[in-house]
Amino acid sequence: MRVLLFTGKGGVGKTTVAAATAVRSAAAGARTLIVSTDPAHSLADAFDAPLGDEPAPIAEGLWGQQLDARIRLERSWGDIRAWLLEVLAWAGVEGIEAEELAIVPGLDEVFALADLADHVSSGRWDVIVVDCAPTAETLRLLSLPEVLGWYVDRLFPVGRRLNRVVAPVLGRVTSLPVAGDEVFSAGQAVFDRLEAVRELLADVDTSSVRLVVTPERLVVAEARRTHTYLSLFGYAVDAVVANRLLPDAVDDPWFDFWKAAHAEQLAVIEEGFAPVPVLRSELRGTEPIGVAALAELADDLYGELDPTALLHRGQPLRVESHDGSRRLVQALPFGTRDELALSRRDDELIVSVGPYRRAIVLPDSLRAREVTAAHLEEGELVVEFA
């Protein structure tokens, strides 16, 4: 079973590359499902075929699905939302304002991701290709299960027990709607689904992220940051796709500047992302629409490679022995000392890179040890323990 997630800055062609990969996978005989979690939903346009909220056949061995995040939000958040609406009405907020406040921004897209675990467990597919939202949204979606899981593990059980004690008292002294056990049960079900997704996407043997870039400085810079943050949360990047490269056949002098700029950025990509392989795809004369055109693009991109293979096996987080002591190594490609912060709280190591933060639960072999030093070494955060 393989799950391949494609993401990149808006406009780099990630949907087209994801669709081409799915076509190549199905042509090789794998039962392939391509899923769009991008709210823009341009997957149907890429195939020039109608796609909806349920998997629909596109070609032999290939199905497509454009997930309706709102439907999944209603299904998973309904009981919690109903209680929040009661609380807001008690506080004097009603109507459309209450409807909007009862929805956590971005939660609908997270529930769309939760369907991946169901698809994997169904056994219907050999390969699932995911056309993700642009990088900023993807990072938020992929990191949310772990971030919310931290709160659930620590606060949820306490809150549930406290509610059972306090609710009868509050009912006598105030009309404030108190969450019933069905609300807590719905919350637990939500977090269980998110945890299943997190475990699936963090399994490097099953799931890989592929970054799609064009040879432009701003695009490459964002992809470098994305690689850092994906590594921070334990998600493996097994390939980078350099898309829309000017072909050698373009020899008009007007393009000389752009060809030189592309060559410069391609060198930055290959050097900066090493040892992650860089796949190349040239700019095509016509927009690749439909299965036949996407198959040609896949041939150009992958050549003799199996597009569903694990193209690079990285280990974002590991613990190793070194000179008689232990050290934890966290992959942080392109991380810099200026944006890195590190702290220790009980059995957790808190790592912050830019606006992103992760609490790493230390293994038993490190919990009783003190941190003695930390430094960046060739794209990795190395934390030394006594």
Buried (B, 14 or more C-beta within 10 A) or exposed (E): BBBBBBBBBBEBBBBBBBBBBBBBBBBBEBBBBBBBBBBEBBBBBBBEBEBEBEBBEBBEBBBBBBBBBEEBBEEBBEBBBBBBBBBBEEEEBEEEEBBEBBBBEEBBBBBBBBBBBEBBEEEEBBBBBBBBBBBBBBBBBBBBBBBBBBEBEEEBEEBBEEBEEEEEEEEEEEEEBBBEEEBBEBBBEBBEBBBBBBEBBBBBEBBBBBBBBBBBEEBBBBBBBBBBBBBBBBBBBBBBBBBBBBEEEEEEEEEEEEBEBBEEBBEBBBEBBEEBBBBBBBEBEEEBBBBEBBBEBBBBBBEEBEBBEBBBEBEBBEBEEEEEEBBBBBBBBBBEEEBBEBEEEEBBBEBBBBEBBBBBEBEEEBEEBEBEEBEEEEBBBBBBBE
